[in-house]
Amino acid sequence: ISQEWNKIVGTKLSSRCAPEKLSSNGTLYLRAANGPVKQELSFIKKKIISRISRLDGCTFVKDIKIT
């Protein structure tokens, strides 16, 4: 996921947020630079999960938490 992050969220967002960890229950934790980035990520959570699920072997992300 980290290696493909630029493709998953786009160049603009990838410089302002990053995946931090993936829990055993399928929750991906993202670190965001600030409040507006958190809000933008929350609007596209489903799209991010969909794009991750298209990566080879990455069907385990079920939810996203933004910090």
C-alpha positions as a printed Julia matrix, in Angstrom:
67×3 Matrix{Float64}:
   0.0    0.0    0.0
   2.81   2.4    0.88
   4.57   1.74  -2.41
   1.4    2.5   -4.39
   0.15   5.37  -2.21
   0.73   8.0   -4.9
  -1.48   6.04  -7.32
  -4.13   5.34  -4.69
  -4.81   8.92  -3.55
  -3.07  10.99  -6.23
   0.03  13.14  -6.2
  -1.53  16.15  -4.47
  -2.9   14.19  -1.5
  -0.04  11.71  -1.21
   2.31  14.49  -0.15
  -0.04  15.46   2.71
  -1.02  12.07   4.11
   0.4    8.59   4.51
  -0.6    5.12   5.67
   0.67   4.43   9.2
  -0.46   0.93  10.09
  -2.9   -1.82   9.22
  -4.7   -3.55  12.07
  -5.53  -7.25  12.15
  -9.23  -6.44  11.73
  -8.62  -4.71   8.37
  -8.54  -1.08   9.5
  -5.98   1.08   7.74
  -4.77   4.05   9.8
  -3.79   7.16   7.87
  -1.83  10.14   9.13
  -3.04  13.46   7.69
  -1.12  16.75   7.69
  -4.04  18.87   8.93
  -7.8   19.2    9.35
  -8.67  20.0    5.73
  -6.7   16.95   4.54
  -8.53  14.78   7.11
 -11.84  16.04   5.77
 -10.84  15.44   2.16
  -9.74  11.89   3.0
 -12.99  11.2    4.84
 -14.95  12.17   1.7
 -13.04   9.64  -0.43
 -12.68   6.76   2.06
 -14.74   4.34  -0.04
 -12.78   5.26  -3.17
  -9.48   4.66  -1.34
 -10.65   1.25  -0.11
 -11.8    0.36  -3.62
  -8.47   1.34  -5.15
  -6.54  -0.6   -2.52
  -8.68  -3.7   -3.13
  -7.64  -3.62  -6.8
  -3.98  -3.97  -5.83
  -2.64  -7.5   -6.09
  -3.19  -9.26  -2.76
  -4.73  -6.27  -0.93
  -8.32  -7.32  -0.34
  -8.06  -7.11   3.46
  -8.66  -3.35   4.02
 -12.23  -2.94   5.28
 -12.15   0.48   6.95
 -10.01   3.61   7.23
  -9.32   5.72  10.31
  -7.7    9.12   9.84
  -5.46  10.65  12.5
